[in-house]
Amino acid sequence: MKKYVISISIGVILIALVVFSIYSQAQLHRVPIEYSYDIETEDFYIKDINFVAYHNSLYVAGNYYLEMIGEDNQFDGVSFECSVDGISIMSVAQADDPFQLPDAMGERKYYFDHGFLLEKMKISKRDILEWEIKYKVNGETKEVHGEVKLKDVVKPFSSTGSRKPIRL
């Protein structure tokens, strides 16, 4: 009876070690996935949107910016939100004309320089980003909704040429 208990105990320990080693190897082979794209509306671009997903975290880089399309547009507020499955991952609201603010870079660009980390946020290439953009230009209020499939915006290790923005 003692030999039976000892052999079962050794078997359970071996199985636990095998499971642990497989899990450890899977953890070691995880790689961060970077997503990169631009959004285009009728009146402006949101350029250089970059974020990195790793395990249960999402880092949104703070290097994206608005770029005006056309020369004579007068904005009165711009807001946009990006979400996955109803969970907001990026939300910005800018009152007044962002292209006329003192910290605007020239008359056609406005940079956002705040990156942030969302912990306990798991996304994958199968997810879809839902965009909602609201703004007022030349006295007309506009609202744009659209979707971005993450599988389409995975950043390649190398790229050449210019990428086309996603039109919403």
SULZIHU-V187521 format. One record per residue. N is the residue number from 0. RES is the residue in three letters. NEAR is the number of other ideal C-beta (glycine too) atoms within 10 Angstrom. Layout:
BEGIN
n->N res->RES near->NEAR
n->N res->RES near->NEAR
END
This chain:
BEGIN
n->0 res->MET near->5
n->1 res->LYS near->6
n->2 res->LYS near->7
n->3 res->TYR near->8
n->4 res->VAL near->9
n->5 res->ILE near->10
n->6 res->SER near->10
n->7 res->ILE near->10
n->8 res->SER near->10
n->9 res->ILE near->10
n->10 res->GLY near->10
n->11 res->VAL near->10
n->12 res->ILE near->10
n->13 res->LEU near->10
n->14 res->ILE near->10
n->15 res->ALA near->10
n->16 res->LEU near->10
n->17 res->VAL near->10
n->18 res->VAL near->10
n->19 res->PHE near->10
n->20 res->SER near->10
n->21 res->ILE near->10
n->22 res->TYR near->10
n->23 res->SER near->10
n->24 res->GLN near->9
n->25 res->ALA near->9
n->26 res->GLN near->9
n->27 res->LEU near->7
n->28 res->HIS near->7
n->29 res->ARG near->9
n->30 res->VAL near->6
n->31 res->PRO near->10
n->32 res->ILE near->15
n->33 res->GLU near->17
n->34 res->TYR near->22
n->35 res->SER near->16
n->36 res->TYR near->21
n->37 res->ASP near->18
n->38 res->ILE near->23
n->39 res->GLU near->18
n->40 res->THR near->21
n->41 res->GLU near->13
n->42 res->ASP near->19
n->43 res->PHE near->25
n->44 res->TYR near->17
n->45 res->ILE near->25
n->46 res->LYS near->17
n->47 res->ASP near->15
n->48 res->ILE near->24
n->49 res->ASN near->17
n->50 res->PHE near->25
n->51 res->VAL near->16
n->52 res->ALA near->21
n->53 res->TYR near->13
n->54 res->HIS near->10
n->55 res->ASN near->11
n->56 res->SER near->15
n->57 res->LEU near->22
n->58 res->TYR near->18
n->59 res->VAL near->21
n->60 res->ALA near->17
n->61 res->GLY near->12
n->62 res->ASN near->14
n->63 res->TYR near->22
n->64 res->TYR near->18
n->65 res->LEU near->25
n->66 res->GLU near->19
n->67 res->MET near->21
n->68 res->ILE near->13
n->69 res->GLY near->11
n->70 res->GLU near->7
n->71 res->ASP near->6
n->72 res->ASN near->16
n->73 res->GLN near->11
n->74 res->PHE near->20
n->75 res->ASP near->14
n->76 res->GLY near->15
n->77 res->VAL near->25
n->78 res->SER near->15
n->79 res->PHE near->20
n->80 res->GLU near->15
n->81 res->CYS near->20
n->82 res->SER near->15
n->83 res->VAL near->17
n->84 res->ASP near->9
n->85 res->GLY near->6
n->86 res->ILE near->10
n->87 res->SER near->12
n->88 res->ILE near->16
n->89 res->MET near->19
n->90 res->SER near->11
n->91 res->VAL near->16
n->92 res->ALA near->10
n->93 res->GLN near->17
n->94 res->ALA near->10
n->95 res->ASP near->11
n->96 res->ASP near->19
n->97 res->PRO near->22
n->98 res->PHE near->21
n->99 res->GLN near->11
n->100 res->LEU near->11
n->101 res->PRO near->4
n->102 res->ASP near->8
n->103 res->ALA near->17
n->104 res->MET near->11
n->105 res->GLY near->9
n->106 res->GLU near->11
n->107 res->ARG near->15
n->108 res->LYS near->16
n->109 res->TYR near->22
n->110 res->TYR near->16
n->111 res->PHE near->19
n->112 res->ASP near->10
n->113 res->HIS near->10
n->114 res->GLY near->13
n->115 res->PHE near->12
n->116 res->LEU near->10
n->117 res->LEU near->18
n->118 res->GLU near->9
n->119 res->LYS near->7
n->120 res->MET near->15
n->121 res->LYS near->13
n->122 res->ILE near->21
n->123 res->SER near->10
n->124 res->LYS near->13
n->125 res->ARG near->8
n->126 res->ASP near->16
n->127 res->ILE near->14
n->128 res->LEU near->23
n->129 res->GLU near->16
n->130 res->TRP near->20
n->131 res->GLU near->16
n->132 res->ILE near->21
n->133 res->LYS near->15
n->134 res->TYR near->23
n->135 res->LYS near->15
n->136 res->VAL near->21
n->137 res->ASN near->12
n->138 res->GLY near->7
n->139 res->GLU near->9
n->140 res->THR near->10
n->141 res->LYS near->14
n->142 res->GLU near->9
n->143 res->VAL near->17
n->144 res->HIS near->10
n->145 res->GLY near->15
n->146 res->GLU near->10
n->147 res->VAL near->19
n->148 res->LYS near->12
n->149 res->LEU near->19
n->150 res->LYS near->12
n->151 res->ASP near->11
n->152 res->VAL near->19
n->153 res->VAL near->13
n->154 res->LYS near->15
n->155 res->PRO near->9
n->156 res->PHE near->5
n->157 res->SER near->5
n->158 res->SER near->9
n->159 res->THR near->5
n->160 res->GLY near->5
n->161 res->SER near->7
n->162 res->ARG near->12
n->163 res->LYS near->9
n->164 res->PRO near->16
n->165 res->ILE near->19
n->166 res->ARG near->11
n->167 res->LEU near->17
END
